Amino acid sequence: MRAATLLWLLQLGCADLVPRVVIVTTFPPEFARWKRLLPLDEELPFPGGGGSTSLWWNSELHVLGMVTGMTSKNAAMSVTALGHDQRFDLKKAVWLLAGIAGADPEAGTVGGAVWARSLVDGTAVKFLDPREMPPAWPTGWLPQHRAAPYGQPLPSEAERQQMVVSLNPRLVQWAYKLTQSIQLPDSEALQHLREQYHHLPAAQSAPAISLGATLSTDVFWTGSFSASWARNWTTYWAGGRGTEGVPQFAASAMEDFATAQALAALQRLGRSRGPEALLVLRSTSNFVEPPPGRSPEPNMDFFLEVACEAAFLVGEPVVKALVRHLASQPLKWWRRPLTPASSFVPAEK
Ligand SMILES: *[C@@H]1O[C@H](CO)[C@@H](O)[C@H](O)[C@H]1NC(C)=O
């Protein structure tokens, strides 16, 4: 009895599994390659998650993989459930969200991949139907606490922090440098699609890896007006423009901002390093607007497997490099305060 109590006390605060990397995907097709090829072969039940699927574990690499379920609520629910799961100690983990997204043809092409520098929220929005809004407005989507689209004054720093998460620039830059010259698969079908995007050099170039902002909404939107809104909204909140003078908006997704918010809450509880230890990789399965001269359709040309393949090809070397780096960290790290970001950015080769 006493021995059992002692054992219990020893186990308390000393979780079994200490992931080095947590791979976050949002629905099963995104997860399939990680499970089969990394591999993630040990099944761990996870009834509290939003994705209604198990967690999967690789005990050699100490890598955990999850499927959150799509949309911001499932992402937040799953990351939070995992963060409070007593089987894991996640204080050391780096998180990689690797999912598919819609590409802005002004910023990239289908089959490419974006390392997110910032995550912008597009769910906390006021909406007037365009048929009822003032005729001079370009959109019915408004910021909260403003009376017009992109209303003045520009967001305060406090407002910005509610709507934008800037990821750890050193970690993002490291991941980008490690992967930027990876050759991504191309095909005649992709070429045929992108040829239709006249005058948009980014859309017409071969699939490549880039940096940019992702916009998270719970709506599968498509069309030129929405794309224009996404660019403007991203600039309004994330400020300025990208280094090349183009809007920072690169990819349209659902779960990025909510995942970062859930990690920030776990950080406040001392259970994770928060968004500072988060990488978001979005490979692109479709364009967010039709080619010039065509109307949007509910089902745009959609390259699911191409995008899932790209996410794995770009994400896997980053996971392996993080594992190598984190494996060489001191074992009794949990006795120390959470270490600063610089300690988990592997040195440049
Ligand atoms: C985006 O901003 C541009 C430049 O201010 C404007 O012309 C356009 O109408 C805006 N688009 C939307 C949909 O808000």
The ligand as a MOL file (V3000), in Angstrom:
LIG
                    3D

  0  0  0     0  0            999 V3000
M  V30 BEGIN CTAB
M  V30 COUNTS 14 14 0 0 0
M  V30 BEGIN ATOM
M  V30 1 C -8.9860 45.5880 -51.3040 0
M  V30 2 O -8.2590 46.8000 -51.3110 0
M  V30 3 C -8.1630 47.4280 -52.5840 0
M  V30 4 C -7.2380 48.6090 -52.4460 0
M  V30 5 O -7.6430 49.4490 -51.4430 0
M  V30 6 C -9.5520 47.8010 -53.0500 0
M  V30 7 O -9.4950 48.3990 -54.3400 0
M  V30 8 C -10.4170 46.5410 -53.1020 0
M  V30 9 O -11.7450 46.8960 -53.4470 0
M  V30 10 C -10.4130 45.8290 -51.7650 0
M  V30 11 N -11.1290 44.5700 -51.9310 0
M  V30 12 C -12.0200 44.0890 -51.0690 0
M  V30 13 C -12.8040 42.8910 -51.4820 0
M  V30 14 O -12.2180 44.5650 -49.9710 0
M  V30 END ATOM
M  V30 BEGIN BOND
M  V30 1 1 1 2
M  V30 2 1 1 10
M  V30 3 1 2 3
M  V30 4 1 3 4
M  V30 5 1 3 6
M  V30 6 1 4 5
M  V30 7 1 6 7
M  V30 8 1 6 8
M  V30 9 1 8 9
M  V30 10 1 8 10
M  V30 11 1 10 11
M  V30 12 1 11 12
M  V30 13 1 12 13
M  V30 14 2 12 14
M  V30 END BOND
M  V30 END CTAB
M  END
